[in-house]
Amino acid sequence: MKIIIVGCGNVGITLAEQLSTEGHNITVIDTREQIVESVYNSYDILGVVGNGTSFNIQMEAGVEDADLLVAVTGSDELNLLCCLIAKKAGGCHTIARVSNPIYNREISFIKEELGLSMIINPQLAAAREMSRLLKFPSALKVDSFAKSRVELINYRIEEGNILCNIKLKDLSSKLKVDVLIPIVERGDQVIIPDGEFELKAKDIISIVGPQPRTLDLFKKMKVPTSAARKVLIVGGGRTSIYLAKQLIEMGIKVKIIEKNPEKCEVLTEMLPKAMIICGDATDKELLMEEGLMETEAFIASTDFDEENIMLALYAKSLTNAKLITKVHRISYDEIIDSLDVGSIIYPKYITAESIIKYVRAMKNSIGSNIETLYRLNDNRVEALELLIKEDSPMVGKPLSELRLKPNVLIGCITRRGQVTIPNGQSVIHVGDTIILITTTTGFHQLEDALM
């Protein structure tokens, strides 16, 4: 598809990179010539220097025959105007990034009246991801498939865990649990393991199964399975506001530390049920006074990555609380992966993933099987939910007879609401949905998984 991206910030560059690797024709628009030139030289895409709200600039970028325009500049109003012009000039699908909380109640009206295909709010999306993690504090990441019937949970194995030194083929018989571990991250390696694979401490594993079964496994591992009840958030930005509102609705006690007095006044007005502390969270005494040792979850959500990382490391050294660290900059990925700072939230990745899901959904209308897509382990693994159609070459064959490509695994089968962890004798039927897990990214059709 032909896609125009307006704005070459973190989200725009991430989108351009990922969509171009999937074979889409990408054109970026940005007012900064140096940034456009850098993106043009780094990826197989076109670039136009100019204001994305200009009709002439959009025409130069090819809006007349574009399939989709995505506006992800730092201004909500510019993004909306870009989409409005694109809709009138080219009639293409449009997606706008809109972050300001004042628009939150008006999203449906804005989307309908401006004819937008989708509105994405990075801060709200990040807050929802944090909220999901706080419901299951032992997890590093939680994704769901098959209308939330199936969970994919990332978990780091600690020393002394019951999973240490167990072979995957013995998991079911020894622990009496019916789940699958399709991905293991060990050091720099991401592995799709076989039955002989032996788990070790510090491995980051992905666990697939219905919630009751994954919950059963975590109970047998003797790790926390109930939601956090007391949460300490550092930073009073938009993400923190969205998150606090969600947590308060869940009955969770929320305390926010923010050093800007003006922001504290706004927080007090917007979050009357939260406790707002005006102070500097880098002050160790303040953190201790405000209950760092008693909190069940600690969230570093300031606007500064370095501060978030240092706060998370300090909290880790003193408490067993669930840690969530918000990070903005792409260049930190490799460094952060080597640090124990709990669950890491990259708003740019969450935003890009949501938009890529929409692009995949557009492809569904022209024959793709993909229902849901998640990118895992720093985008090195994809987990796809696929609908089995009548003409699928997988129908009616035992899995043992399917010639799957290397590093491709079928994680589970959902049939009429029932979830099955498959074995070699399992047979796929028309109407089933399967979870396909692979280290080969960019699958568009079910046939892409077959040799």
N, C-alpha and C positions, 0 to 999 in steps of 0.2 A: 504493500500500500504506500501511497505518497502521503507523508506526514510533515507538517510544518510545526516547529517548536519555537515559540517566542520567549526569549529570556534564557541566557546562558549562565545562570547561577548553578549552585550545587545540583538542584533538581533537574534543570534543563540539560546539563552536561551528562548526568547519570542516565537520563532518558535517551538522549542522542546516542550514547554509547550502546545501551542495551537494545534499543530498537534497530539500530543499524546492524548489529550482529545477528538479528533475526531476519535480515534480508529486506527490510523496508527502505524505501527511498526517503531520506531525511534531509530537510532544509532547515537551518536555524536562522533566526533573526535576532540581532542584538545591536544596541547603539555603540558598543565598544568594539572598534575595529580590531584591536589586538586580541581580544577574547575570541571573536569570530574566526580570525586567522588561526589561532591556536587550536580551536575545535576542528576547523577544516583540515589542518595538517595532521591531526591525531586520529581522525576517523574518516571513513569513506562517506562523507556527507558534503552537502553544499552549504554555503553561508551567504547571508545578505546583511550588510551593515545598514542600520536605519531603525526608525521607530516603528514597532509592530502595529501601532494604531493607525499608521498611514495606509490609505487605500493603495497608493502607488507602490509602496514597499511590499505590501502583501501580494499585489499583482506580479511584481518582480520575482517574488518567491514561488509563484505558481499556484496561488490560492484557487484559481478558476478550475483547475482539475485535481485539486488535493482531496484526499479522502477524510483527513482529520487535521485540525489545527489545535495545538495545545499551548495555552498561554500561562507561563509560570514565572513571570517577572515578580519583583518584590512589591508591586502595587496591585491591590485587589481591583481598583477602579480601571487601571490600564488593562488588566487581564480581561475584565468583562467587556471593555470597549473593543479590544482585539477580537474577541469572539463574536461580538455583534457585527462588526465590519466583515469578518470572514463569512458569517452566515449569509449576509446580504450579497457579498461579492462572489462567493463560490458555492454556497449552499452545502458546504461540507459539515461533517460532525465537528463539534467544538467542545473543548474541556478547559475550564478556567480554575486556576488556583485562587481560592478566596480564604483568607486567614483571620480577618478581624472578627472578634466575637459579636460585634454589633450587627453583623449580617446573618448570624447563625439562625435566628428565628425567621429570617426572610428567604432562606435558601430555596425553598420550594417555589416561592413566588418569582424569585430572580430567574431560576432555571426555566420555569414555564414561560415567563413573559419574554425572555431573551432567546428562547429556543435552544438553550444549552443542552448538550448531551450528558454532561457530567460536571459537577462541581467538586473539587477536592480541597480539603482543608488539612494541610500537613500537621498542624499542631493538634487538631482534634483527632486525627488518625493516630498520631503518636500517643495521645492520652488514652485512647481506646486500647491500644496495644499494651500499655502499662497496666491498665485496669485488668485486662485479661490475665496478665502475669501475676498480679496480686491475688487473684482467685486461686492460683496454683503456685505458691511461692517457691516450691522446690525446682520448678522448671526454669530453664534459661529462655525458652521460647515456646509458645503454644500456637498451633495452627489447627484449623478444623476443616473437614471435608464432609461430603454426603449429608448436607443440611445439618451439620454439627453432630452427626452420629459417630464420626470417626475423628480422633485427635492424633496429631503428630506433635510429640513433645520432645524438646531437646533437654538433655540432662547431663551434668558432669559427674562422673563416678568418683567419689572420694575414697581415700584409703580406708580399708576395713569394710567397705560396702559388700553386701552379699553377692553382688555381681562380679566382684574381682575374681579373676582366674577361672571364670565359668565359660565353657564353650557354648556358642549359640545353639548348637543342635541339642544341648542338654537343658536349655532354658525352661522349656515347657514341662519336662519330666521332673526336674529338681525343684522348681518354684511353683508348679501347678498354676501357671498363668498362660493364657492364650493371647500373646501379643507378638509383634514382630519388631526386630531391631534391624532396619534396612540400611542405616548409615552410621558409620563410626568415624569421628574425626580424631586422629592421633597425631599430635604435633602438627606438621605442615601437610599431612596426608588426609585426604577424604576418601574413605573406603566403602564400597558396597560389599559387605562381607559374605562369606559362605558359612555353612554349618560348623566347619572346623575352626572358625575364627574365635580366639580367646580374648575376652574383655580384660582390660587392665585399668588400674587407678589412673585418673586424669583423662581418660577417654571421654569425649563428648559424644553421647549416643542419641540417636533419634528413635523414639518409641512410637509405634503405630498400633492403634486399636480403639475399640469403643471405650468411652469414658469409664464405665464400671471396671473394665479389665485393666486399664492403665492405672486407675486408682488403687486397685488390688495390688498391683506390682509395687507401687510406691509405699503402700502400707507394709508390705513384706520387707521392703528395704529400710523400714523404720525412719522415713523422712517425712517432714510436715506435709499434710494434704489439705488442711483447712485454710481458708482465706485469712490474710492478715487483718487484724482488727485495729491496730494503731499504726499510722503512717506519718513519717516525718519527711517533708519535701523541702529542699533547698532551692530557692529561686521562685520568683513570683510572676513569671511570664505567662504567655497565653496557654502553653501546654499545661502548666501547673493549674491554671484556672479551670480548664476543661476537665482535667483529671480530678481535681478536688470536688467538683460538682458531681461527677460520677461516683466517687467514693462515698461522699456524704449520703447520696441516694441509697447506697448499699449498706448504710449504717456503720460505716468505718469512721473512726476518729481521725481527723486530719489536722496537722500542724504545719504551717508554712513559715520558713525563715527567709526574709527578704531585707536587704540592706538599704534599699531606696525608700525614704519616708513617703514620697508621693505615691509610689506603687503600693505601699502598705495601706494607705488610705483607700485606694481603689479596691484592693483585695478585701478589706474590711467591709466595704459596701457590697461587693459582689458575692462574698462568701461569709454571710453572717454566722453560719454554723461551724466555721473553721476557726482555729486559733491562729492569729497572725502575729508573728514575732518580728519586730524591726531590729535587725542586727546583722553582723557579719558572721556567716557560718564558718569562715576560715579561722575564727576564734575558737580554739578547742574548749575553753571554759564555757563558752556560750552553748556549744553543742551538748556538753555534758549536762549543763543546767536545764536544757530543754528536752532531755530524755533520750539521748542517743542510745544509752545502755538498755533502755526499756522498750524502745520502739520495735515493732515486728517487721517494718519495712522502711528502708532509707532510700530516697530518690534524689539524685543529684541532677537538677534540671535548670541550672543557670544558663546564661547565654555564652558562657566561656567554657570551651572543651577542657582546657587544662585544669580549671578549677573543679569541674565535675569529676575528672579522673582522680585528682588528688583527694577530694572529699570522699569518693567511693573507696579508695585504698585505705584512707584513715578509718573509715567506718568498718571496713573489713577486718582491720587489725584489732578492733575492740569488741565487735558484736557479731552475733550469728544472724542478724536481721537480713531479710531479703534485700538485695541490692539491685537498683536499676540506675543505669548511667546513660544520660542523653549526650550524643555526640553528633556534631554537624559536619565536620570536615572529613572528606574522603581520604586525605593523605594519612590519617591516623590509623586506618584499618589494621594494618599488619602489626603495629605496635600494641594496640589495644587488645588484640587477640591473645597476646602473650601475658596480659595482666588479668588478675582475678578481680574484676570489677562488677561481677554479677551479670545480669541481663543488659545488653547494650541496645539502645534504641537509636536508630539513624532515621530521623524524619524524612530525609531525602529518599532513602530506599523504600520506605513505606509508601510514600507518594508515588514514586516511580512504579512500584509493584502494582498499585491500584490502577494506574493508567495503562500499564501493560496488560493487566487483566481485561480492561475494556477493549484494547486493541485485539486481544485474542477472541473476545466475545464478538467483535465485528467480523472476524474471520469465521466464527461459527455460522453466521448467516450465509456464508458461501461454502459451507460444507465441512468445516473443522469439527472434530469430535470433542475438543477440550471444553470442559465445564468450569474448572477452577485451576488456577496455577499458583504455586508458591515457589519462591526462590530461597534456597537454604544454604547454610554454610558459606557465607560470603559470595553468594551467587554461583557457587561451584556445583550445586545440586539443584535439580528441579523436581518437584512433586506435582504431578498433574492428575486431575480427576477427569476421566474420559468416559463418555457414553458409548456403549456398544450398539452399533446399528446393524441392520440386516445384512449389509454387504461386507461386514467386517471379516477379515481372514482369520480372526481368533475364535469365531463362533463355533461351538460344538467340539472343540479340541481340548484334551487335557493339557495343562500348562507344561507338562514334561515334553510334549510334542511340539511346542511352539519354539521356533528358532529366534529367540530374542537376541538382540545385539549385546555385545559385552557391556557390563556396567549398567544393565537395565534390569529392574526388578518389579514384579507386580506385588504391591504391598497388601492390598485387601480387595475384596469383591463385595459390593452391596447389591442385594437382590430383594426387591419388595420390602425395603426397610430393614432387612436383616444383614448384618455385617459378618463376613467370614474371612479369617486369616488363611489364605490358600496354601495348599501343598501341591506336589507334582500331579496328583490325580484330580485336582479341582478343574471343573469345566466352566467356561464362560458362555453365557446365554445372551440373546438379544434383549436389550433393555437393562442389562446390568450396568453399573458404573464401577470402574476399577481405579485404584490409585497406582499410578506408574511412577517409579522413582528412578532417576537416572543422573549420571554425571555428564551426559551428553546434552547440552542445552540447545534450545531452539526447535524442539519438536513441534510440528504443526498438525500432523495427522497420526492416527493410531499406527498406520503402516510404517511410520518413521522408526518405530521401535523394533521392527522385524528385519532380519538379515535378508 
